């Protein structure tokens, strides 16, 4: 165990995943960041190019994804299942969405407080539009309903890189 701890200390600072300066990315936006899939059929590839193998096909328009690397035309994404693949930038939507986690429905509340009135429940693994987050709570919109829920029950808001 001691050798493992010493090896970790010997890692260069560049091995630590930190958000990249926006000027360092082809898009000019920070990495990592969350966006969503624009279409209901998106090819996930092994590398950044049409010549790379299709690993799987996403079939969930609006699926939240985390951009973890990019080239001028391609984005390396992490999905809520932990999958990592490359997709073309044209299939990424600028809208930020989230997915509810856990096996139970998630309560949406009128205000960002645990004791606030419940306005609706969101089914497990539902995709919702993210309006904003503040002080550990996020306001979501889904099928004409809006409400607050703790950010801990959502995938698509955590700051660190979600996949390696």
C-alpha positions as CSV (number, residue, x, y, z in Angstrom):
1,X,0.0,0.0,0.0
2,X,2.8,2.4,0.8
3,X,4.2,2.0,-2.7
4,X,0.8,2.9,-4.1
5,X,0.7,6.1,-2.0
6,X,4.2,7.0,-3.1
7,X,3.4,6.4,-6.7
8,X,0.4,8.7,-6.5
9,X,2.6,11.5,-5.1
10,X,5.1,11.0,-8.0
11,X,2.4,11.7,-10.6
12,X,2.9,14.9,-12.5
13,X,0.5,17.7,-12.0
14,X,-0.8,17.3,-15.5
15,X,-2.1,13.8,-14.6
16,X,-4.7,15.4,-12.3
17,X,-8.0,16.0,-14.1
18,X,-8.6,19.8,-13.8
19,X,-10.9,21.9,-15.9
20,X,-9.0,23.2,-19.0
21,X,-8.8,26.9,-19.7
22,X,-11.4,27.8,-22.3
23,X,-8.7,29.3,-24.5
24,X,-7.0,25.9,-24.7
25,X,-10.0,24.1,-26.3
26,X,-11.0,24.2,-30.0
27,X,-14.5,25.3,-29.1
28,X,-13.4,28.0,-26.7
29,X,-15.6,26.5,-24.0
30,X,-14.3,24.8,-20.8
31,X,-13.7,21.1,-20.5
32,X,-15.4,19.3,-18.7
33,X,-18.8,20.7,-19.3
34,X,-22.4,19.3,-19.6
35,X,-24.6,19.4,-22.7
36,X,-27.1,17.0,-24.3
37,X,-27.6,14.9,-27.4
38,X,-29.5,16.7,-30.1
39,X,-30.9,13.7,-31.9
40,X,-32.6,10.4,-31.1
41,X,-30.0,8.4,-33.0
42,X,-26.3,9.2,-32.4
43,X,-23.3,7.0,-33.3
44,X,-20.8,6.6,-30.5
45,X,-17.3,6.0,-32.0
46,X,-14.0,4.6,-30.7
47,X,-12.1,7.7,-31.9
48,X,-12.6,11.2,-33.3
49,X,-13.5,10.5,-36.9
50,X,-16.0,8.7,-39.2
51,X,-13.3,6.1,-39.9
52,X,-13.4,4.9,-36.3
53,X,-15.6,1.9,-35.3
54,X,-19.1,2.6,-34.0
55,X,-19.2,1.2,-30.5
56,X,-22.9,1.7,-29.9
57,X,-25.8,4.0,-30.9
58,X,-27.4,6.4,-28.4
59,X,-31.2,6.4,-28.8
60,X,-32.2,9.1,-26.3
61,X,-32.6,12.7,-27.6
62,X,-31.8,15.1,-24.8
63,X,-29.5,12.6,-23.0
64,X,-27.2,14.6,-20.7
65,X,-23.5,14.0,-21.5
66,X,-20.3,15.5,-20.2
67,X,-17.8,16.7,-22.7
68,X,-14.4,15.5,-21.4
69,X,-12.2,16.2,-24.4
70,X,-12.6,17.7,-27.8
71,X,-11.0,18.3,-31.2
72,X,-12.2,20.9,-33.7
73,X,-15.0,18.6,-35.0
74,X,-15.4,15.8,-32.4
75,X,-16.3,15.6,-28.7
76,X,-15.3,12.9,-26.3
77,X,-18.3,12.3,-24.0
78,X,-19.2,10.6,-20.8
79,X,-22.8,9.4,-20.4
80,X,-24.9,8.6,-17.3
81,X,-24.0,4.9,-17.6
82,X,-20.2,5.6,-17.5
83,X,-19.7,5.0,-21.2
84,X,-17.1,7.0,-23.0
85,X,-17.1,7.6,-26.7
86,X,-16.5,10.2,-29.5
87,X,-19.4,11.9,-31.2
88,X,-19.4,14.6,-33.9
89,X,-20.0,18.1,-32.6
90,X,-23.2,18.5,-34.8
91,X,-25.0,15.9,-32.6
92,X,-24.4,17.9,-29.4
93,X,-27.1,20.4,-28.3
94,X,-26.2,23.5,-26.3
95,X,-29.1,22.8,-23.9
96,X,-28.2,21.4,-20.5
97,X,-30.3,18.5,-19.3
98,X,-30.0,16.2,-16.3
99,X,-31.1,12.6,-15.5
100,X,-32.6,11.6,-12.2
101,X,-30.7,8.9,-10.4
102,X,-31.8,6.0,-8.1
103,X,-34.7,3.6,-8.2
104,X,-37.4,5.8,-6.6
105,X,-39.3,8.8,-8.1
106,X,-37.8,12.2,-7.3
107,X,-39.9,14.9,-5.7
108,X,-40.0,18.4,-7.3
109,X,-40.6,21.1,-4.7
110,X,-42.0,24.6,-5.1
111,X,-38.9,26.1,-3.4
112,X,-35.3,24.9,-2.9
113,X,-36.0,23.5,0.6
114,X,-36.6,20.0,1.9
115,X,-39.8,21.1,3.7
116,X,-41.3,23.0,0.7
117,X,-44.5,21.7,-0.9
118,X,-44.1,18.9,-3.5
119,X,-45.5,19.9,-6.9
120,X,-44.7,16.7,-8.8
121,X,-42.7,13.5,-8.9
122,X,-40.2,12.6,-11.6
123,X,-39.8,9.0,-12.6
124,X,-36.4,7.3,-12.1
125,X,-34.0,7.8,-15.0
126,X,-36.1,10.7,-16.5
127,X,-34.5,13.4,-18.5
128,X,-35.3,17.0,-17.6
129,X,-34.2,20.5,-18.7
130,X,-31.9,22.2,-16.2
131,X,-32.9,25.8,-15.4
132,X,-30.3,26.5,-12.7
133,X,-28.6,25.3,-9.6
134,X,-28.0,27.1,-6.3
135,X,-26.9,26.1,-2.8
136,X,-27.2,22.3,-3.5
137,X,-30.7,22.5,-5.3
138,X,-31.5,22.5,-9.0
139,X,-34.6,23.8,-10.7
140,X,-35.8,21.5,-13.4
141,X,-38.5,21.7,-16.2
142,X,-40.2,18.6,-17.5
143,X,-43.4,18.3,-19.5
144,X,-44.7,21.7,-18.4
145,X,-43.8,21.2,-14.8
146,X,-41.1,23.1,-12.9
147,X,-39.6,22.5,-9.5
148,X,-36.6,22.1,-7.3
149,X,-34.8,19.0,-6.3
150,X,-31.4,18.3,-4.5
151,X,-28.5,18.1,-7.0
152,X,-27.4,14.9,-5.3
153,X,-30.2,13.0,-7.1
154,X,-29.2,14.2,-10.5
155,X,-26.6,13.2,-13.1
156,X,-25.4,16.1,-15.1
157,X,-24.4,18.8,-12.6
158,X,-21.3,17.4,-10.7
159,X,-18.2,19.5,-11.5
160,X,-15.5,16.8,-11.7
161,X,-15.0,14.5,-14.7
162,X,-17.5,11.7,-14.3
163,X,-15.7,9.1,-16.5
164,X,-12.1,8.2,-17.2
